[in-house]
Amino acid sequence: MKIESVVKEMEMVFESFHNCVEHAMDVLENARFIAAKEFSSTNEIIELSSILHDIGIIEAEKRHGSRSGKFQELEGPPIALEILKKHGFDNETIERVCFIVGNHHSPEKIDGLDFQILWEADLIVNMQGMDIIKGDTEILKKFIFQNFKTEKGKEIALSKYFPNEK
């Protein structure tokens, strides 16, 4: 029930930005598939990070005139903190989720499987808008194998962008 409450909060923050809600829910779906393979169950930190990873995007645009990743990382954690506290999550969970939200555009800061899964789940969705998708298939495959560390993440990315290959 607490996860659903956080989804509702995220939807309220993004009430005029349906594409942000849709993006977060797509990332959540990917993260659940990857986490189920890696952990044989769902993982609260991964789910919360997926729902809240872009929560700072509107505030970034208001304060900095930009939706760039560095500003999302700056503005997202305070909003995530407020939402998570409101719904009674423990300090350890809040700290971890805020760390991931505050670094989700910085792959060099990935420091655990939970963060890696969020990175991959988000990247699967974001790849659609990347120039690399329009390019050479070998470059795309190399990109996937360089950025995806989990087998399920690789599998999802490959099946999405190379649906006719087995």
LOZA-806031 format. One line per field, with one value per residue (C-alpha): residue in three letters; chain; x, y, z. Coordinates in pm, whole numbers, plus 50000, padded with zeros to 5 digits. Example, Ala and Ser with C-alpha at 12.3 -4.5 7.8 and 13.67 -1.06 7.14 Angstrom:
2
r	(Ala_Ser)
c	(A_A)
u	(51230_51367)
v	(49550_49894)
w	(50780_50714)
//
This chain:
166
r	(Met_Lys_Ile_Glu_Ser_Val_Val_Lys_Glu_Met_Glu_Met_Val_Phe_Glu_Ser_Phe_His_Asn_Cys_Val_Glu_His_Ala_Met_Asp_Val_Leu_Glu_Asn_Ala_Arg_Phe_Ile_Ala_Ala_Lys_Glu_Phe_Ser_Ser_Thr_Asn_Glu_Ile_Ile_Glu_Leu_Ser_Ser_Ile_Leu_His_Asp_Ile_Gly_Ile_Ile_Glu_Ala_Glu_Lys_Arg_His_Gly_Ser_Arg_Ser_Gly_Lys_Phe_Gln_Glu_Leu_Glu_Gly_Pro_Pro_Ile_Ala_Leu_Glu_Ile_Leu_Lys_Lys_His_Gly_Phe_Asp_Asn_Glu_Thr_Ile_Glu_Arg_Val_Cys_Phe_Ile_Val_Gly_Asn_His_His_Ser_Pro_Glu_Lys_Ile_Asp_Gly_Leu_Asp_Phe_Gln_Ile_Leu_Trp_Glu_Ala_Asp_Leu_Ile_Val_Asn_Met_Gln_Gly_Met_Asp_Ile_Ile_Lys_Gly_Asp_Thr_Glu_Ile_Leu_Lys_Lys_Phe_Ile_Phe_Gln_Asn_Phe_Lys_Thr_Glu_Lys_Gly_Lys_Glu_Ile_Ala_Leu_Ser_Lys_Tyr_Phe_Pro_Asn_Glu_Lys)
c	(A_A_A_A_A_A_A_A_A_A_A_A_A_A_A_A_A_A_A_A_A_A_A_A_A_A_A_A_A_A_A_A_A_A_A_A_A_A_A_A_A_A_A_A_A_A_A_A_A_A_A_A_A_A_A_A_A_A_A_A_A_A_A_A_A_A_A_A_A_A_A_A_A_A_A_A_A_A_A_A_A_A_A_A_A_A_A_A_A_A_A_A_A_A_A_A_A_A_A_A_A_A_A_A_A_A_A_A_A_A_A_A_A_A_A_A_A_A_A_A_A_A_A_A_A_A_A_A_A_A_A_A_A_A_A_A_A_A_A_A_A_A_A_A_A_A_A_A_A_A_A_A_A_A_A_A_A_A_A_A_A_A_A_A_A_A)
u	(50000_50284_50419_50077_50070_50404_50276_49980_50216_50429_50115_50017_50361_50338_49965_50015_50297_50139_50447_50650_50401_50406_50788_50809_50560_50752_51074_50896_50774_51124_51275_51027_51116_51488_51458_51241_51520_51797_51619_51334_51100_51029_51256_51114_51417_51420_51048_51061_51366_51190_50879_51072_51387_51268_51064_51287_51234_50966_51150_51469_51291_51143_51466_51726_51532_51648_51544_51904_52013_52240_51949_51713_51973_51994_51620_51488_51616_51442_51109_51166_51261_50938_50723_50897_50882_50514_50446_50648_50947_51245_51556_51774_51526_51486_51863_51918_51633_51742_52100_51981_51743_52025_52265_52050_52215_52565_52652_52995_52815_52640_52737_52500_52262_51958_52106_52223_51872_51722_51990_51909_51531_51553_51801_51574_51306_51544_51721_51418_51515_51888_52070_52245_51917_51913_52268_52459_52319_52666_52721_52383_52465_52803_52624_52385_52664_52866_52579_52378_52528_52226_52127_51760_51837_52040_51765_51494_51705_51801_51445_51311_51563_51632_51292_51361_51681_51690)
v	(50000_50243_50205_50295_50604_50716_50659_50886_51153_51132_51167_51479_51636_51560_51633_51853_51639_51306_51202_51217_50986_50748_50751_50673_50388_50243_50259_50094_49812_49749_49767_49512_49268_49309_49295_48981_48807_48939_48905_48661_48924_49293_49538_49844_50068_49986_50048_50378_50495_50409_50604_50906_50918_51218_51386_51696_51766_52033_52210_52196_52369_52633_52711_52657_52686_52338_51975_51858_51564_51765_51988_51692_51533_51856_51921_51565_51444_51710_51632_51256_51302_51488_51226_50931_51086_51165_50796_50667_50503_50429_50648_50385_50348_50725_50783_50517_50629_50993_50895_50713_50996_51246_51056_50876_51058_50975_50613_50653_50676_50340_50160_49867_49637_49845_50153_49948_49814_50163_50282_50001_50035_50408_50359_50109_50378_50665_50483_50547_50913_50863_50912_50578_50401_50552_50444_50129_49814_49700_50030_49988_49632_49750_50031_49778_49543_49834_49983_49681_49463_49247_48963_49058_49422_49313_49073_49343_49599_49350_49222_49579_49705_49377_49203_48967_48823_48539)
w	(50000_50072_49717_49574_49797_49657_49302_49385_49520_49206_48993_49190_49138_48765_48730_48420_48283_48194_47997_48322_48494_48199_48196_48569_48535_48237_48439_48733_48510_48372_48720_48853_48574_48634_49015_49000_48811_49036_49372_49299_49441_49434_49611_49786_49727_49356_49326_49515_49319_48993_49088_49217_49003_48794_49069_49055_48685_48726_49007_48797_48514_48747_48932_48661_48336_48242_48277_48252_48460_48690_48792_48836_49063_49263_49300_49326_49665_49880_49712_49743_50110_50182_50009_50174_50522_50475_50408_50701_50535_50758_50749_50580_50292_50261_50252_49988_49764_49792_49705_49392_49293_49349_49125_48868_48575_48704_48620_48778_49115_49082_49401_49427_49247_49343_49174_48874_48822_48834_48587_48346_48381_48306_48023_47847_47828_47751_47468_47247_47220_47186_46857_46906_46828_46481_46409_46340_46504_46611_46794_46965_47073_47207_47396_47553_47660_47807_48008_48119_48388_48475_48244_48259_48177_47872_47773_47791_47600_47330_47288_47267_47014_46831_46845_46554_46699_46946)
//
